Amino acid sequence: MPVTLDGDLIALSGTCPVQDAEPLLKLLQENPSRSVDMSSCQHLHAALIQVLRCAAPRIVAHPDPLPLRALTLAVLPAAPRT
Amino acid sequence: MTELRTEFVDECREYLVAASEALLQFEEDADRAALHEVFRSVHTIKGAAGLFEIPALTTVTHAAEDLLNTVREGEQDLHPALADALLAALDQVGAWVDHFEQHPTLPDDATDRAEALAVHIRSLAAAPPPQADASAPTPRSAPPGWLEAVSPDDRQRLATSLRHRPGRTLFAVTYTPDAHCFFSGGDPMLVVADVPGREWLRAEPRTPWPSLVDLDPFICVLDFQLLAFTTAEALEDVFLYAEDEVSWTPVALHDLVEPDDEPPTEQVQVVQPEPAPPPVAEPTPSTDPPEPPTERRGSHRSLKVEVERIDALMDLTGELTVAKNALPFLARKAAAHTDGQALSREILEQHARIHRLCEEFQAAVMRLRMMAVGTVFSRLPRLVRDLSRKQSKPVRLELSGEETEADKTVVESLGEALVHLVRNAIDHGIEPLAERRAAGKPEEGTLRLSATSTSDEVCITLADDGRGIDQDAVVARAIERGVLSAADAPGLSRQEALHLIFSPGLSTAAAVTDVSGRGVGMDAVRAMVHRNRGTITVDSEPGVGTTITFRLPLSMAVSHILVVDSDGQPFGLPMEAVRETLKVARTDIQTIRGEAVLTLREQTMPLLYLRSLLDQPARPDATHDYVVVLHIHGSPIALAVDRLFEGMDVVVKPLAGVMEGLSAYRGTTMLGDGQVLLILDIAELIRCR
């Protein structure tokens, strides 16, 4: 399950296709203060990028794989330094 | 057939048409955009074919795609043999698609055919060695405004890279994905990730973000801006399927930093630097798929209609309901025995309102059925190309007025007739190369096909600059074939003589090809025009060319008729044949060789009595006749009737049952008082005389 909720933390994992934009949007609409962890994400469809840009949740971790990380860092706000 | 299959079949047909059109265009003017279009179409068909168990179709499209790729990469030119092979592949795919529409699989021989085609195509693809591509990237336009948004640090970094690696080009790429691209499986993130040498990236919404509840995540509103050290070729590859959504331009050093090497002191943070964002659908909370594209490329089973035209019908439905609701109110008034005069006036007013709505409704429904004639024109360039190659006669086809619209039935029936006419023009009209040279004509023959429309007619003209029709030969042949009596021949007008080419007796290739240079299928053309209640004229100048013009009613459903009286019985005459009406004294009617004729403005024409055509008793005591002048097959004919009534718009119902075979009647319609009116087909009536 690429979009999962654990407490107030939304985890995006694996390859997130366009359909995942809907559950992600729902979770953020229910509670916009939820944070997002993308560390185990392999690919993010542009539809999810749009949701993340519009909702602007706190991003706790960008994806680990470097090529994707380079992309998400360019188009999404940076994660806070820990 | 499942919906997916239907969609696949319809889509394939569209892409096949698009591919062959673009291929012909590329062959003509080497337009790169057309080549990309061919490539895209073939690629899309291949992709869609993957959804079904039709490997043969995939094999052929795959081979075609490979061949196209060699052309695209500049490894070889699209010479005619290549184009032939590609067109043959498209034809084969078209035939399989037709088969697949009716059957669960492709024909049994499909695999063998596919292999043969693929081997042939591959042999062509492998032929020439690749050439070195030394083309330098050319600047496309000024640097985009969003460069301002690159931070000073990034500018310095990129400027340093540029300075130290002078051989490389930094491209500024502006990528505006289609708002509905997600629905067709597009993912701009994947595209962006594929850009090689990416140095800087930004994604910006086209309009400010809506509130989270209003966001439609499936409408793409992101624009991407990139800076990358790459080549124009590489970018062309990455954006192959999004070329309309992207633009790029090389960035010069001075675009990044001031010429004095100082970093810009002032940074302007531009949030929306796009000069002119393209219009985008407002994000809506609905997740409905987007409206289908409203093009009208014809599939024979379905009709694509612009949404506005349906909306117009919706509005009318509303108005009609309002008008209907007024009737019970009137009925109550009538029941209460109110003033009859006032009631009658109100009913008439209501009638006028409903009448207006009926007319608008009718017009709106007609508009639904309107199709551009371009849909049938589009198959002709291919035909011209093939015939021209086969007969080694260079022929140019010039099309105009493709956007002219007519009723779907009319447009579809045009197709076959145009094929006959174009074929004839090239087979027999356009002279062989040597003959043209000898006559001092340009070597390339020209066919001009144009469409224009008036308020109620569409006029199609096909003109060639060939050798023209030998009028005497046609007349001689007609006499030989028994279509014309030798005695009548000298009296024929030029129009009448040329019109003989449409006679059924002259319509076989063997009968006419050698003499007149015309004939194949001319009878079929005449039949089509006649079926559509149109007229056809032919004009030809020996040595200069032939022009064939046909006029067809824009719409089939409603016809305009003139009502006349013959022996106390009303008949309808199709208005399109009527040129004028007049009252003629019997003394003005002359007799030549036992036939009545009427001379009008120095033109003598045969005069026929409708009563005698219909086997009704004559009116010997009459001093005057009412005469309708009709144009039949390009010649005037005077038709004498007892009385003339008004013209009216009617919906003609074809004859059915035992009367079906009576060609002298075009059909029937119901008059307001319930009487049935027979509509006459005068041309047929005269022919049956």
Interface residues (C-beta under 8 A of the other chain):
Chain A: V18 A21 E22 L24 L25 L28 Q29 P32 H43 L44 H45 A46 A47 L48 I49 Q50 V51 R53 C54 A55 P67 L68 A70 L71 A74 V75
Chain B: P177 F182 D187 P188 M189 L190 V192 A193 R198 W200 L201 R202 A203 P205 W209 P210 L212 V213 L215 P217 F218 C220 V221 L222 T287
